[in-house]
Amino acid sequence: MSVLRIHGVSPSTFTRSVRMGCHEKGIAYEFVQARPGALGDLNPFEKIPVMTHGEFTLFESTAILRYLDRTFPGPKLWPDEVAPAAIVDQWASVVCDSVLNSALRYIATRFNLLPVPAEMAERYLAKARQVMAAIDRRLGESRFLGGDRLSAADLLLAPPFAYFPDVPEMREIAEASPHCRRWAAEMAARPSFIATEPEFKPQLAN
Ligand SMILES: N[C@@H](CCC(=O)N[C@@H](CS)C(=O)NCC(=O)O)C(=O)O
């Protein structure tokens, strides 16, 4: 049986999503400490996470989660039916695009990981308010982001949302989002979330 390895670092939100997928499906894996830019040939885009499964290498978190779901038994991260699976894809994509390009970028600026002009940071924050309001509406209609059951979309959203309380402006957004908070409490109780708690967290710049 080939060894499955997840290369990344524990504070990385995308790395955590993929590791959560392993835990949800009961997949044994090795966690290999690797920072972005120190991956050698594993990812030409120099981003984490990367998965290796024997000789097979894969980057991009959603692709990795899909691979895990198709390769291993255990609870499905995507439904089998076409339309419900497409809804999961839709919300996974919302996280990887809209949440990344607003909330996650804003958090990165506040942790001094993404130096941008103040005006740009304000734009990320304004967009985060809009994006999270739409996600809150969705979670008011649906127990999980992708539907009635946990899916890859939840695994992608939970790690960035876990940083909201650490940044006052994002904490305010979370406090104004009751459905997100109900969902986040449910996610935080899952063994996959508990097992992947970051070993350290970036600190606020000011
Ligand atoms: N689209 C990638 C995004 C991964 C990503 O942005 N990872 C961050 C860490 S959470 C990273 O490696 N950043 C370094 C960089 O962008 O150079 C995925 O879905 O895996």
The ligand as an SDF file (V2000), in Angstrom:
LIG
                    3D

 20 19  0  0  0  0  0  0  0  0999 V2000
   -5.1060   27.2500   -5.0040 N   0  0  0  0  0  0  0  0  0  0  0  0
   -4.2550   26.6800   -3.9840 C   0  0  0  0  0  0  0  0  0  0  0  0
   -4.0030   27.7340   -2.9330 C   0  0  0  0  0  0  0  0  0  0  0  0
   -3.0050   27.2660   -1.9210 C   0  0  0  0  0  0  0  0  0  0  0  0
   -2.4210   28.4380   -1.1550 C   0  0  0  0  0  0  0  0  0  0  0  0
   -2.6380   29.6230   -1.4640 O   0  0  0  0  0  0  0  0  0  0  0  0
   -1.6310   28.0950   -0.1370 N   0  0  0  0  0  0  0  0  0  0  0  0
   -0.9660   29.1060    0.6150 C   0  0  0  0  0  0  0  0  0  0  0  0
   -0.8410   28.7050    2.0670 C   0  0  0  0  0  0  0  0  0  0  0  0
   -2.4530   28.5450    2.8190 S   0  0  0  0  0  0  0  0  0  0  0  0
    0.4210   29.2950    0.0300 C   0  0  0  0  0  0  0  0  0  0  0  0
    1.0860   28.3280   -0.2810 O   0  0  0  0  0  0  0  0  0  0  0  0
    0.8380   30.5460   -0.1400 N   0  0  0  0  0  0  0  0  0  0  0  0
    2.1380   30.8630   -0.6580 C   0  0  0  0  0  0  0  0  0  0  0  0
    2.0760   31.5580   -1.9790 C   0  0  0  0  0  0  0  0  0  0  0  0
    0.9760   31.9530   -2.4180 O   0  0  0  0  0  0  0  0  0  0  0  0
    3.1370   31.7180   -2.5730 O   0  0  0  0  0  0  0  0  0  0  0  0
   -4.9350   25.4370   -3.3640 C   0  0  0  0  0  0  0  0  0  0  0  0
   -6.1570   25.3170   -3.5060 O   0  0  0  0  0  0  0  0  0  0  0  0
   -4.2460   24.5840   -2.7880 O   0  0  0  0  0  0  0  0  0  0  0  0
  1  2  1  0
  2  3  1  0
  2 18  1  0
  3  4  1  0
  4  5  1  0
  5  6  2  0
  5  7  1  0
  7  8  1  0
  8  9  1  0
  8 11  1  0
  9 10  1  0
 11 12  2  0
 11 13  1  0
 13 14  1  0
 14 15  1  0
 15 16  2  0
 15 17  1  0
 18 19  2  0
 18 20  1  0
M  END
$$$$
